[in-house]
Amino acid sequence: MSIDTYKLTSMEEPTDEVLSQLMREAAEEAKQKRAEATARFFGQLKRESEKIAASC
């Protein structure tokens, strides 16, 4: 069994190697999404603070 052939809906349990790779990929994706969300948040915060500063 490999990561390419394993289906999460399978009745067969994944091997330790496949499970490890699935978890590693999920962690990488979560890290990337967190970084993107953080960048969007601070970008929005900066834009809002610039609006406030311009109105004073």
Stockholm file with secondary structure:
# STOCKHOLM 1.0

chainA/1-56         MSIDTYKLTSMEEPTDEVLSQLMREAAEEAKQKRAEATARFFGQLKRESEKIAASC
#=GR chainA/1-56 SS CCTTTCCTTCSSCCCHHHHHHHHHHHHHHHHHHHHHHHHHHHHHHHHHHHHHHHHC
#=GC SS_cons        CCTTTCCTTCSSCCCHHHHHHHHHHHHHHHHHHHHHHHHHHHHHHHHHHHHHHHHC
//
